[in-house]
Amino acid sequence: MKKPDRTAAGDAFASFSISVIRLAAHLNAAGDALAKPSGQTSARWQVLAAASHATMSVADIGRVLGLARQGVQRIADILETEGLVRYEENPAHQRAKLLMLTQAGEAALHDIQIRQAAWADTLGAEIGADDLRATTTTLARVLDSLARPKG
């Protein structure tokens, strides 16, 4: 079967998409490597970081991270068992408890953030702040476009 014809813009978007998928895999592996010395994974790190930024429920964290609530719930429950987070009552919603970092969770997150800062500084210097800002602007436009309902 013949591949469907695409416009030059469609070809560019397809190449961009493949690059982003490859980038996501590399970032996930790097995140695992940065989190491992603290006994964490990239996914656990993301939940810890989200809980540190704002008072949110598991569902809120799922929406922010673009993940299923069930997956975030599973990770949050593991983090609670390890004493890194705790659930607190949510005055806005009786059943959706808020996820809060414990002191141990703050310490684990801080350790990961120290390693991440050095890693980000090195890569940022190699690639260049201006190029990274321009790429981030383009990526934000793509994300906004994908989030808009298509008719």
C-alpha positions as CSV (number, residue, x, y, z in Angstrom):
1,M,0.0,0.0,0.0
2,K,1.1,3.5,-0.8
3,K,1.7,5.9,2.1
4,P,-0.7,8.8,2.2
5,D,0.6,12.0,0.8
6,R,1.3,14.8,3.3
7,T,2.0,18.4,2.9
8,A,5.5,19.8,3.7
9,A,3.9,21.1,7.0
10,G,2.5,17.6,7.7
11,D,5.9,16.0,7.1
12,A,7.5,18.6,9.4
13,F,4.9,17.9,12.1
14,A,5.4,14.1,11.8
15,S,9.2,14.5,12.2
16,F,8.6,16.8,15.1
17,S,6.3,14.2,16.8
18,I,8.8,11.4,16.4
19,S,11.5,13.6,17.8
20,V,9.3,14.5,20.8
21,I,8.5,10.8,21.4
22,R,12.2,9.9,21.3
23,L,13.0,12.9,23.6
24,A,10.3,11.7,26.1
25,A,12.0,8.3,26.3
26,H,15.4,9.9,26.9
27,L,14.0,12.3,29.5
28,N,12.3,9.4,31.3
29,A,15.5,7.4,31.4
30,A,17.5,10.4,32.6
31,G,14.8,11.1,35.2
32,D,15.0,7.5,36.5
33,A,18.8,7.8,36.7
34,L,18.5,11.2,38.6
35,A,15.9,9.8,41.0
36,K,17.5,6.3,41.6
37,P,20.0,7.4,44.3
38,S,17.1,8.7,46.3
39,G,15.3,5.3,45.9
40,Q,12.8,6.8,43.5
41,T,11.7,6.6,39.8
42,S,10.9,9.4,37.4
43,A,7.2,8.8,37.9
44,R,7.5,9.0,41.7
45,W,9.6,12.1,41.3
46,Q,7.0,13.8,39.2
47,V,4.3,13.1,41.8
48,L,6.5,14.4,44.6
49,A,7.3,17.5,42.6
50,A,3.7,18.2,41.8
51,A,2.7,17.8,45.4
52,S,5.4,20.2,46.4
53,H,4.2,22.9,44.0
54,A,0.6,23.3,45.2
55,T,-2.0,21.7,47.4
56,M,-3.6,19.2,45.0
57,S,-5.6,16.0,45.0
58,V,-4.5,12.9,43.1
59,A,-6.9,13.8,40.3
60,D,-5.5,17.4,40.1
61,I,-1.9,16.0,39.9
62,G,-3.0,13.6,37.2
63,R,-4.5,16.5,35.2
64,V,-1.4,18.6,35.6
65,L,0.9,15.8,34.6
66,G,-1.3,14.5,31.8
67,L,-1.6,11.1,33.5
68,A,-4.5,8.9,34.5
69,R,-5.8,9.4,38.0
70,Q,-5.5,5.7,38.7
71,G,-1.8,5.7,37.8
72,V,-1.1,8.7,40.0
73,Q,-3.2,7.1,42.8
74,R,-1.1,3.9,42.7
75,I,2.2,6.0,42.9
76,A,0.8,8.2,45.7
77,D,-0.2,5.1,47.7
78,I,3.3,3.7,47.4
79,L,4.8,7.1,48.4
80,E,2.5,7.1,51.4
81,T,3.5,3.6,52.4
82,E,7.2,4.8,52.2
83,G,6.3,7.8,54.4
84,L,7.1,10.4,51.7
85,V,3.6,11.8,51.4
86,R,0.4,11.9,53.5
87,Y,-3.2,12.4,52.7
88,E,-5.1,15.3,54.3
89,E,-8.8,16.2,54.3
90,N,-9.9,18.4,51.4
91,P,-12.4,21.1,52.4
92,A,-13.5,21.4,48.8
93,H,-14.2,17.7,48.2
94,Q,-15.0,15.1,50.8
95,R,-13.6,12.1,49.0
96,A,-10.7,13.6,47.1
97,K,-8.0,14.0,49.8
98,L,-5.1,16.3,49.3
99,L,-1.6,14.9,48.8
100,M,1.1,16.5,51.0
101,L,4.8,15.9,51.3
102,T,6.2,14.7,54.6
103,Q,9.6,15.9,55.8
104,A,11.1,12.7,54.3
105,G,9.4,13.4,51.0
106,E,10.7,17.0,51.0
107,A,14.2,15.6,51.7
108,A,14.0,13.0,48.9
109,L,12.7,15.6,46.5
110,H,15.5,18.0,47.4
111,D,18.2,15.4,46.9
112,I,16.8,14.7,43.4
113,Q,16.5,18.4,42.6
114,I,20.2,19.0,43.4
115,R,21.2,16.3,40.9
116,Q,18.7,17.6,38.4
117,A,20.0,21.2,38.6
118,A,23.6,20.1,37.8
119,W,22.3,17.9,34.9
120,A,20.0,20.7,33.5
121,D,22.8,23.3,33.8
122,T,25.2,21.1,31.8
123,L,22.7,20.3,29.0
124,G,21.4,23.9,29.0
125,A,24.9,25.2,28.5
126,E,25.5,22.7,25.7
127,I,22.3,23.5,23.8
128,G,22.0,27.2,24.6
129,A,19.3,29.1,26.5
130,D,18.0,31.0,23.4
131,D,17.5,27.8,21.4
132,L,15.8,26.1,24.3
133,R,13.4,29.1,24.9
134,A,12.5,29.1,21.2
135,T,11.8,25.4,21.2
136,T,9.8,25.7,24.4
137,T,7.7,28.4,22.7
138,T,7.0,26.1,19.7
139,L,6.2,23.2,21.9
140,A,3.7,25.3,23.9
141,R,2.0,26.3,20.7
142,V,1.8,22.6,19.6
143,L,0.4,21.6,23.1
144,D,-2.2,24.4,22.9
145,S,-3.2,23.3,19.4
146,L,-3.6,19.7,20.5
147,A,-5.6,20.7,23.5
148,R,-8.2,22.7,21.4
149,P,-11.2,20.6,20.3
150,K,-11.1,19.9,16.6
151,G,-14.4,20.0,14.8
